[in-house]
Structure formats: structure tokens, C-alpha cells
Amino acid sequence: MATRTLRTRAPDPAIAIIGIAIAAALSLVVARAGIRGDLDVRASIVVVLVLVPATLPLILREARRRGDPGAAWILSLGLATKLIGALARYAVAFELYGGVADAVRYGDAGRAIAEQIHAGTYHVDLVALSGTTFIEHLTGWVYAIVGPSLLAGFLVFSWIGFLGILLLSRAFAIAVPGGRRRAYDLSLVLLPSIAFWPSSVGKEAWLLFGLGLAALGAARSLTGRTRAGVVPLILGILAIDLVRPHVAAMFGIALVAGALLGRSAGTLREIAPIAKGSAVVVLTVATIWLLGDTDRFLTDAGIDTTRGVAGIMRGTAERTGESAGSTFAPDLLLTPLRFPRALVTVLFRPFPTESHNLTSALAASEGVALLGFAVARRRSVLAALRSLRTRPYVLVAVGFIGLFVIGYSSVANFGLLVRQRVQVLPFLLILLAIDPVDDGVPASPIVARPASPIDPGRASP
């Protein structure tokens, strides 16, 4: 195989100018909008002017690691897109839905908690700190720092979601060295669902961050950098478990499959059986613990877990089908033969014929476009499936997608489904960014050389 090379050209310093332009433009938008009052305007401008300059060094560092200036431009675009997504999410919540949103409840609770923090009377029950309660306390700490502004809170949470995107991008660069990195990054930052849904005060932004941490830990651990991967992996799974234990369990099971079935990195082959066995035991114990959390989570949600998988699916369908407006009859995945239909439903529906308002029409348009893109990139998907043993991280992605489809096939509400699928889309995009001609075999050692034109589809490590 040809020796892989590393471009040493530093990212363009004009990125700093782009960052300043992002901050100035967003500040102008917020000031012109004047949404909900002076406090929202002042706090939001300060948040933008602090977050953008604070994030640019992280973006530049990632671009330097890859020797790819284009990555800095793409990730800067992603930062802008996420912050704009926060403004759009805020406008939809208050202009289109009249303030009927979970974010309002989190904001009210966070305001009270922020007052306790400032008064020195803050206390928290760590045992009960999960789910909605955790997001309320997180919002309280955000308000304690930036002020009780819901719009500023949207921007901060959206920024947390962007950190998840940055971590997912890093994980892909580590674990899929022959992948189309720029294509993956562009998909992450431009896909409307990822830009919009994890951009408000709520669970989605935190989950995207947790998934990014867990993905980075998995990418490092599965490529022979176990010590560097343990901390982000543990923190990421704990972050997900705080909000949605069943998603943490799905990721844990997929990770066990990746560790058990994937080939060991070259540096570990001599002790592979011992290392792999130990890792699988630890991961299995952790996954059993996560499954216990999942059982408690479902029970607290009013779903009877004693009726088995079929009972859980029927209970979920009944519970999610109670909301009016976007319900449908799900095709419960009770036999393997129904998996293809469930896959299409969970990842791509609603279709245009199933939309009934502007937001569902936009979701349907994205679903059709994503399905068309997946069909067009079918050779990449096939290459990804062929390389599962040589790319354990891709195996984790496939496993997580499969488990997610099984778990969410019983959701009977398109509104919920569109919002929840944001958790799995970054892993679906991995399969679409595999180079069809790449065999997945690790490259030979990297040799640095002077900069040369960079292939926009396949940047070097």
C-alpha cells in the first residue's frame, strides 16, 4: 500500500476573521430581533461574543492535527450553523408554537435554581439527579453564569451540542483514517436536524455532547489508545445515562460488539486475547448496569417492563401515540422480517405525503434527501459493511444504528421520532463517508512532507 503522507500547512489565519464575523453577525441579529426584552438581548450578545472566540482555538487545534486548513473552515461553519440553529429553534418555539415548549419549563426551574445558587442556599439530591431534573439543574447553573435569559440559554446549549459535533468529527478522523473526512464534517454541520433540534435548552444538546464524548473514547480505545480513551468513554456514557439510560445501554452493547468482533490494533495483537477478554468483561458488566438503569427509566415512564420486549414496544407505542397531530401506526419490530421497514421509518420518515404542517414538511424533505443520498452512496455503505472487522468503530456505529432502530421502531409520533433520531444520524453519516475503494486496512506510518493541494473529499490524517 502506498505510504500515507501528512500535509503540514497550518490553517489559514483568516479563520479568526471568520470567527469575528460570526460573532458580530449573530450579535446584530439578536439585537435587531429584540426578542422578549432587553435582558435576552444583552445576555445573548455577551454569550455570543464569549463563546465564538473561546471555541475557535479548539477548531484550529483540530485542523492542525489533521494538517487540513479546510477542516477549520468547515467546523467554523458548523459553529455558526449551530448558533443560528439556536435562534431558529427559539423563534419556532415562541413565534410558531406560542411558547409551548419543554425549554420554558426548564427555564422556569433553572431560574429558581440560579437564585438559590446566588443566595448560597443551593442543594441537590444526587440520587435523583437524572432525566428532567438533571437538565433543570444544568439550566440553573447556566443561568447563574449568564443570567436568567432563555435565549442566552438556547445559545449555550446549542454550543454544548456543537462540542459534541467537534468530538464526533475527531472520533471519525481517528478511527476511519481512510474516510472522507470533509464529507463527514459537512454532513454533520449542514444536516438541518442536527443544526436545529440540539439547539435549545433541553436534553438533545446534552445527549449530542455525551455521544461525542463516548464516540471519541470508543475511537481511541478501539485503535489501540486505551488509556487515552477510557476517560472520555466513561464520561460520555455517564452523560448519556443521566438523561436517557436506554440510549447509553444501546451504545454500550454496540461497543461490546466492536471490542469482541473487531480485529485488535497492531500494537495489541500479541496480548489481544487477554486485552480483548478483559475489555469485554468490563464492558459487559457496565452494560448490565446500564440495562438496569434502563429498566428503572422505563418503569418510571409508566411502561411495564415485565411483559418482555413485545410488551415494552406495545407500551411505548401506546404512550407515544397519545399526542395529537403527528401520530401514526408504527410497524412494531416483533420479527426480523420487519426490520427493513422499521429501518426506513426510524431513519427517514415522515415522507412528504405524511406531512401536515410546515415543520413536518421540512422534516419530510430532509428525510427524502437523506434517503436519496444513502441510495447514491450505497457503495460506501457496502464498503463500510465489508470493513466491519478491520474498523471496529464502524462496527460500533452499525450496532448502534441497529439497536436504535429496534428501540425506536415502536414510537408512534413523527414529531418525537424526528427529534429523537438526531442521536443516531451522526453514526449513519459514518457509513455514507466511507471511501468505496478503501479496503479498511490500516495505513503505513505517516510521513510528513510540504503542503500540496488537498483532495476535498478525502483529507489526510
C-alpha positions as CSV (number, residue, x, y, z in Angstrom):
1,M,0.0,0.0,0.0
2,A,1.3,3.5,-0.8
3,T,2.8,5.4,2.1
4,R,0.3,7.9,3.6
5,T,1.5,11.4,3.9
6,L,0.8,14.3,6.2
7,R,0.3,17.9,5.0
8,T,2.0,20.3,7.4
9,R,0.4,23.6,6.2
10,A,-1.2,25.5,9.1
11,P,-4.8,26.6,8.9
12,D,-5.5,29.9,7.3
13,P,-5.3,32.8,9.8
14,A,-8.4,34.2,8.1
15,I,-10.4,31.8,10.3
16,A,-10.1,34.3,13.1
17,I,-11.7,36.9,10.9
18,I,-14.5,34.5,10.1
19,G,-15.0,33.9,13.9
20,I,-15.2,37.7,14.5
21,A,-17.7,38.0,11.6
22,I,-19.8,35.1,13.0
23,A,-19.9,36.8,16.5
24,A,-20.7,40.2,15.0
25,A,-23.4,39.0,12.7
26,L,-25.2,36.9,15.3
27,S,-25.0,39.8,17.8
28,L,-26.6,42.0,15.2
29,V,-29.4,39.5,14.6
30,V,-30.1,39.2,18.3
31,A,-30.1,43.0,18.8
32,R,-32.3,43.6,15.8
33,A,-34.7,40.9,16.9
34,G,-35.2,42.2,20.4
35,I,-36.9,39.0,21.4
36,R,-38.7,39.1,24.8
37,G,-36.8,42.0,26.2
38,D,-33.5,43.8,27.0
39,L,-32.2,41.1,29.2
40,D,-32.4,38.5,26.4
41,V,-30.6,40.8,24.0
42,R,-27.8,41.9,26.4
43,A,-27.1,38.4,27.7
44,S,-27.3,36.8,24.3
45,I,-24.8,39.2,22.8
46,V,-22.4,38.6,25.6
47,V,-22.8,34.9,25.2
48,V,-22.0,35.0,21.5
49,L,-19.0,37.3,22.0
50,V,-17.6,34.9,24.6
51,L,-18.4,31.5,23.0
52,V,-17.2,32.2,19.5
53,P,-13.6,33.3,20.4
54,A,-13.4,30.6,23.1
55,T,-14.3,27.9,20.5
56,L,-12.0,29.0,17.6
57,P,-8.8,27.7,19.3
58,L,-10.4,24.2,19.6
59,I,-11.3,24.3,15.9
60,L,-7.9,25.5,14.8
61,R,-6.2,22.8,17.0
62,E,-8.3,20.1,15.3
63,A,-7.4,21.5,11.9
64,R,-3.7,21.5,12.8
65,R,-3.9,17.9,14.0
66,R,-5.1,16.9,10.6
67,G,-2.9,19.3,8.6
68,D,-6.1,20.3,6.8
69,P,-7.0,24.0,6.7
70,G,-10.3,23.1,5.1
71,A,-11.4,21.4,8.3
72,A,-11.1,24.8,10.1
73,W,-13.4,26.4,7.6
74,I,-16.0,23.6,7.8
75,L,-16.0,23.4,11.6
76,S,-16.3,27.2,11.8
77,L,-19.3,27.0,9.5
78,G,-20.6,24.4,11.9
79,L,-20.3,26.7,14.9
80,A,-22.2,29.4,13.0
81,T,-24.8,26.9,11.9
82,K,-25.4,25.7,15.4
83,L,-25.8,29.2,16.9
84,I,-28.1,30.2,14.1
85,G,-30.0,27.0,14.8
86,A,-30.5,28.2,18.4
87,L,-32.1,31.4,17.1
88,A,-34.3,29.4,14.7
89,R,-35.3,27.0,17.4
90,Y,-36.2,29.9,19.7
91,A,-38.2,31.6,17.0
92,V,-40.2,28.4,16.2
93,A,-40.9,27.8,19.9
94,F,-42.2,31.3,20.6
95,E,-43.5,32.6,17.3
96,L,-44.9,29.4,15.8
97,Y,-45.9,27.4,18.9
98,G,-46.6,30.4,21.2
99,G,-44.1,29.3,23.9
100,V,-45.4,25.7,24.3
101,A,-42.0,24.0,24.6
102,D,-40.1,21.9,27.2
103,A,-37.5,24.7,27.2
104,V,-39.9,27.0,29.0
105,R,-40.3,24.5,31.9
106,Y,-36.6,24.0,32.1
107,G,-36.1,27.8,32.1
108,D,-38.5,28.4,34.9
109,A,-36.9,25.7,37.0
110,G,-33.4,26.9,36.1
111,R,-34.3,30.5,37.2
112,A,-35.3,29.3,40.6
113,I,-32.1,27.2,41.0
114,A,-29.9,30.1,39.8
115,E,-31.5,32.2,42.6
116,Q,-30.6,29.5,45.1
117,I,-27.0,29.4,43.8
118,H,-26.6,33.2,44.1
119,A,-28.2,33.1,47.6
120,G,-25.9,30.3,48.8
121,T,-28.9,28.0,49.6
122,Y,-28.4,25.6,46.7
123,H,-28.7,21.9,47.4
124,V,-29.2,18.9,45.2
125,D,-30.2,15.3,45.7
126,L,-27.5,13.4,43.7
127,V,-29.6,10.2,43.8
128,A,-32.4,11.9,42.0
129,L,-30.2,13.9,39.6
130,S,-31.2,12.4,36.3
131,G,-33.5,13.0,33.3
132,T,-35.6,16.2,33.5
133,T,-34.2,17.0,37.0
134,F,-30.6,17.0,35.7
135,I,-31.4,19.3,32.8
136,E,-33.2,21.7,35.2
137,H,-30.1,21.9,37.4
138,L,-27.8,22.3,34.4
139,T,-30.0,25.1,33.2
140,G,-29.8,26.7,36.7
141,W,-26.0,26.7,36.6
142,V,-26.1,28.2,33.1
143,Y,-28.4,30.9,34.3
144,A,-26.2,31.5,37.3
145,I,-23.4,32.3,34.9
146,V,-25.1,34.2,32.0
147,G,-28.2,35.5,33.7
148,P,-31.8,34.2,33.5
149,S,-32.2,34.7,29.8
150,L,-33.9,31.8,27.9
151,L,-32.5,33.0,24.6
152,A,-29.0,33.0,26.1
153,G,-29.7,29.6,27.5
154,F,-30.6,28.4,24.0
155,L,-27.3,29.6,22.6
156,V,-25.2,28.0,25.4
157,F,-27.0,24.6,25.0
158,S,-26.5,24.9,21.2
159,W,-22.8,25.5,21.8
160,I,-22.7,22.4,24.0
161,G,-24.2,20.5,21.1
162,F,-21.5,21.9,18.8
163,L,-18.8,20.5,21.1
164,G,-20.4,17.1,20.5
165,I,-20.1,17.6,16.8
166,L,-16.4,18.5,17.2
167,L,-15.8,15.4,19.3
168,L,-17.7,13.2,16.7
169,S,-15.6,14.7,13.9
170,R,-12.4,13.9,15.9
171,A,-13.5,10.4,16.5
172,F,-14.1,9.8,12.8
173,A,-10.7,11.2,12.0
174,I,-9.0,8.8,14.4
175,A,-11.0,5.6,13.8
176,V,-11.5,5.9,10.0
177,P,-8.2,7.2,8.6
178,G,-9.2,6.5,5.0
179,G,-12.7,8.0,5.3
180,R,-14.0,11.1,3.5
181,R,-13.4,13.5,6.4
182,R,-14.6,16.7,4.8
183,A,-17.7,15.0,3.6
184,Y,-18.4,13.7,7.1
185,D,-17.8,17.1,8.7
186,L,-20.0,18.9,6.1
187,S,-22.8,16.4,6.7
188,L,-22.6,16.9,10.4
189,V,-22.7,20.7,10.3
190,L,-25.2,21.1,7.5
191,L,-27.8,18.5,8.2
192,P,-30.9,20.5,9.3
193,S,-32.0,18.1,12.1
194,I,-28.5,18.3,13.8
195,A,-28.4,22.1,13.4
196,F,-31.9,22.6,14.7
197,W,-33.1,20.1,17.3
198,P,-30.0,20.0,19.7
199,S,-30.0,23.8,19.8
200,S,-32.3,24.6,22.7
201,V,-32.5,24.3,26.5
202,G,-33.2,20.6,26.7
203,K,-31.9,17.1,26.6
204,E,-31.0,16.9,22.9
205,A,-27.9,19.2,23.1
206,W,-26.6,17.4,26.2
207,L,-27.1,14.0,24.5
208,L,-25.2,15.1,21.4
209,F,-22.3,16.2,23.6
210,G,-22.4,12.9,25.6
211,L,-22.5,10.8,22.3
212,G,-19.5,12.8,21.1
213,L,-17.5,12.1,24.2
214,A,-18.4,8.4,24.1
215,A,-17.6,8.2,20.4
216,L,-14.1,9.8,21.0
217,G,-13.4,7.3,23.8
218,A,-14.5,4.4,21.6
219,A,-12.5,5.6,18.7
220,R,-9.3,5.8,20.8
221,S,-9.9,2.6,22.6
222,L,-10.6,0.6,19.5
223,T,-7.5,1.8,17.7
224,G,-5.0,0.9,20.5
225,R,-5.1,4.1,22.6
226,T,-7.0,2.6,25.5
227,R,-5.6,4.9,28.2
228,A,-6.5,8.0,26.2
229,G,-9.9,6.6,25.5
230,V,-11.1,5.4,28.9
231,V,-11.9,8.8,30.5
232,P,-13.9,10.3,27.6
233,L,-15.7,6.9,27.1
234,I,-16.8,6.7,30.8
235,L,-17.7,10.4,31.0
236,G,-19.7,10.1,27.7
237,I,-21.7,7.1,28.7
238,L,-22.4,8.6,32.1
239,A,-23.5,11.8,30.4
240,I,-25.9,9.9,28.2
241,D,-27.1,7.7,31.1
242,L,-28.0,10.8,33.1
243,V,-30.7,11.7,30.5
244,R,-31.6,8.6,28.5
245,P,-30.2,5.3,30.1
246,H,-31.6,3.2,27.2
247,V,-29.5,5.1,24.7
248,A,-26.4,4.6,26.9
249,A,-27.2,0.9,27.0
250,M,-27.5,0.7,23.2
251,F,-24.1,2.3,22.8
252,G,-22.6,0.0,25.5
253,I,-23.9,-3.1,23.7
254,A,-22.6,-1.8,20.4
255,L,-19.2,-1.1,22.0
256,V,-19.1,-4.7,23.4
257,A,-19.7,-6.0,19.9
258,G,-17.0,-3.8,18.4
259,A,-14.5,-4.8,21.1
260,L,-15.4,-8.5,20.8
261,L,-15.6,-8.9,17.0
262,G,-13.2,-6.3,15.7
263,R,-9.6,-7.0,15.0
264,S,-7.1,-5.7,17.5
265,A,-4.8,-2.8,16.7
266,G,-1.3,-3.8,15.6
267,T,0.3,-2.8,18.9
268,L,-2.0,-5.1,20.8
269,R,-2.0,-8.3,18.7
270,E,0.4,-10.2,20.9
271,I,-1.8,-9.7,24.0
272,A,-5.0,-9.4,22.1
273,P,-6.8,-12.4,23.7
274,I,-6.1,-11.1,27.2
275,A,-6.8,-7.5,26.5
276,K,-9.9,-8.2,24.5
277,G,-11.3,-10.6,27.1
278,S,-10.7,-8.1,29.9
279,A,-12.3,-5.3,27.9
280,V,-15.3,-7.3,27.0
281,V,-15.8,-8.4,30.7
282,V,-15.7,-4.8,31.9
283,L,-17.9,-3.5,29.1
284,T,-20.4,-6.3,29.7
285,V,-20.7,-5.6,33.4
286,A,-21.1,-1.9,32.6
287,T,-23.8,-2.7,30.0
288,I,-25.7,-4.8,32.5
289,W,-25.7,-1.9,34.9
290,L,-27.0,0.4,32.1
291,L,-29.7,-2.1,31.3
292,G,-30.8,-1.9,35.0
293,D,-30.9,1.9,34.7
294,T,-33.0,1.5,31.5
295,D,-35.5,-0.8,33.3
296,R,-35.9,1.8,36.0
297,F,-36.3,4.6,33.4
298,L,-39.0,2.8,31.5
299,T,-40.8,1.9,34.7
300,D,-40.8,5.5,35.8
301,A,-42.2,6.4,32.4
302,G,-45.2,4.2,33.0
303,I,-44.1,1.3,30.8
304,D,-44.5,-2.2,32.2
305,T,-41.1,-3.9,31.6
306,T,-42.3,-7.3,33.0
307,R,-44.1,-8.1,29.7
308,G,-40.9,-8.5,27.8
309,V,-39.7,-6.8,24.7
310,A,-43.0,-7.1,22.9
311,G,-44.8,-5.6,25.9
312,I,-42.3,-2.7,26.1
313,M,-42.8,-2.0,22.4
314,R,-46.6,-2.0,22.7
315,G,-46.4,0.2,25.8
316,T,-44.2,2.7,24.0
317,A,-46.5,2.8,21.0
318,E,-49.5,3.4,23.3
319,R,-47.7,6.1,25.3
320,T,-46.2,8.0,22.3
321,G,-49.5,7.7,20.3
322,E,-51.4,9.8,22.8
323,S,-50.3,13.1,21.3
324,A,-52.4,14.6,18.6
325,G,-51.3,15.9,15.2
326,S,-48.4,13.7,14.2
327,T,-49.2,10.2,15.3
328,F,-49.1,7.2,13.1
329,A,-49.5,3.4,13.4
330,P,-45.9,2.0,13.9
331,D,-44.9,-1.3,12.5
332,L,-43.7,-3.0,15.7
333,L,-40.5,-4.8,15.1
334,L,-41.6,-8.1,16.5
335,T,-39.9,-10.3,13.9
336,P,-36.6,-9.8,11.9
337,L,-38.6,-9.6,8.7
338,R,-40.0,-6.2,9.7
339,F,-36.5,-4.7,10.2
340,P,-36.1,-3.1,6.7
341,R,-39.5,-1.3,7.1
342,A,-38.6,-0.2,10.7
343,L,-35.2,1.0,9.4
344,V,-36.8,3.2,6.8
345,T,-39.4,4.5,9.3
346,V,-36.9,5.3,12.1
347,L,-34.3,6.9,9.9
348,F,-36.2,8.6,7.1
349,R,-39.9,9.1,7.7
350,P,-42.2,11.0,7.6
351,F,-42.5,11.2,3.8
352,P,-44.0,14.2,2.1
353,T,-47.4,12.5,1.8
354,E,-47.4,12.1,5.6
355,S,-46.6,15.8,6.5
356,H,-49.4,18.0,7.7
357,N,-47.7,21.3,8.6
358,L,-44.6,23.4,7.8
359,T,-42.3,21.7,10.3
360,S,-43.3,18.2,9.3
361,A,-43.0,19.1,5.6
362,L,-39.4,20.3,6.3
363,A,-38.6,17.1,8.2
364,A,-40.1,15.1,5.3
365,S,-37.9,16.9,2.8
366,E,-34.8,16.2,4.8
367,G,-35.8,12.5,5.2
368,V,-36.3,12.1,1.4
369,A,-33.0,13.9,0.7
370,L,-31.1,11.8,3.2
371,L,-32.7,8.6,1.8
372,G,-31.7,9.6,-1.7
373,F,-28.2,10.4,-0.5
374,A,-27.9,7.0,1.2
375,V,-29.0,5.3,-2.0
376,A,-26.5,7.3,-4.0
377,R,-23.8,6.4,-1.5
378,R,-24.7,2.7,-1.4
379,R,-21.2,1.7,-2.5
380,S,-19.9,3.4,0.6
381,V,-22.4,1.6,2.8
382,L,-21.4,-1.7,1.3
383,A,-17.7,-0.9,1.8
384,A,-18.4,0.0,5.4
385,L,-20.1,-3.3,6.0
386,R,-17.2,-5.2,4.4
387,S,-14.8,-3.5,6.7
388,L,-16.5,-4.1,10.0
389,R,-13.7,-6.5,11.3
390,T,-10.9,-4.1,10.3
391,R,-12.8,-1.0,11.5
392,P,-14.3,-1.8,14.9
393,Y,-15.5,1.8,15.2
394,V,-17.7,1.3,12.1
395,L,-18.9,-1.9,13.7
396,V,-20.0,0.1,16.8
397,A,-21.8,2.6,14.5
398,V,-23.7,-0.2,12.7
399,G,-24.5,-1.9,16.0
400,F,-25.8,1.3,17.5
401,I,-27.9,2.1,14.4
402,G,-29.4,-1.4,14.5
403,L,-30.2,-1.2,18.2
404,F,-31.6,2.3,17.9
405,V,-34.0,1.1,15.1
406,I,-35.2,-1.7,17.3
407,G,-35.6,0.6,20.3
408,Y,-37.4,3.4,18.5
409,S,-39.5,1.4,16.0
410,S,-42.4,1.5,18.4
411,V,-42.5,5.3,18.6
412,A,-45.9,6.3,17.2
413,N,-45.3,10.0,16.8
414,F,-43.4,11.6,13.9
415,G,-42.6,14.7,15.9
416,L,-40.9,12.7,18.6
417,L,-39.2,10.4,16.1
418,V,-37.7,13.3,14.1
419,R,-36.3,14.8,17.2
420,Q,-35.0,11.6,18.7
421,R,-33.3,10.4,15.6
422,V,-30.7,13.2,15.9
423,Q,-28.9,10.8,18.3
424,V,-28.3,8.2,15.6
425,L,-27.8,10.4,12.5
426,P,-24.0,11.1,13.2
427,F,-23.4,7.3,13.1
428,L,-25.4,6.8,9.9
429,L,-23.3,9.5,8.3
430,I,-20.2,7.5,9.1
431,L,-21.4,4.8,6.7
432,L,-22.0,7.3,4.0
433,A,-18.5,8.8,4.3
434,I,-16.5,5.6,3.8
435,D,-14.4,5.6,0.7
436,P,-15.6,2.7,-1.5
437,V,-12.1,2.0,-2.8
438,D,-10.5,1.9,0.7
439,D,-10.0,-1.6,2.0
440,G,-10.0,-0.6,5.6
441,V,-6.5,-1.9,6.3
442,P,-4.5,0.5,8.5
443,A,-2.1,2.7,6.6
444,S,1.6,2.6,6.8
445,P,3.3,5.1,9.1
446,I,2.7,8.7,8.4
447,V,5.4,10.7,6.8
448,A,5.3,14.5,6.9
449,R,6.0,16.4,3.7
450,P,5.4,20.0,2.5
451,A,1.9,21.1,1.7
452,S,0.2,20.2,-1.5
453,P,-3.3,20.5,-2.8
454,I,-5.7,18.6,-0.6
455,D,-8.4,16.3,-2.0
456,P,-11.7,17.9,-0.8
457,G,-13.3,14.5,-0.4
458,R,-10.5,12.7,1.5
459,A,-8.3,14.9,3.6
460,S,-5.1,13.3,5.0
461,P,-4.8,12.5,8.8
